[in-house]
Amino acid sequence: MYWLRVLGAIGPHRLVDSTRRHLEILDAMAARDVAAAQEAAAVHLAEVEEWTLADMDSHSIVA
């Protein structure tokens, strides 16, 4: 878990992209659009998985 936190903090795309996606989730929740909130959350989780695996690869960390 430690490495995931470190990688999450230093990934070049993390801050901007993650913030944008969180705002999409919150906007959908505020609009009470459950389907849109679920979709944005699912997309975000897929992105985080992709980013984490790429970051682990770039740092030669074995999954």
Secondary structure, 3 states (H helix, E strand, C coil): CHHHHHHHHHCCCHHHHHHHHHHHHHHHHHCCCHHHHHHHHHHHHHHHHHHHHHHHHHCCCCC
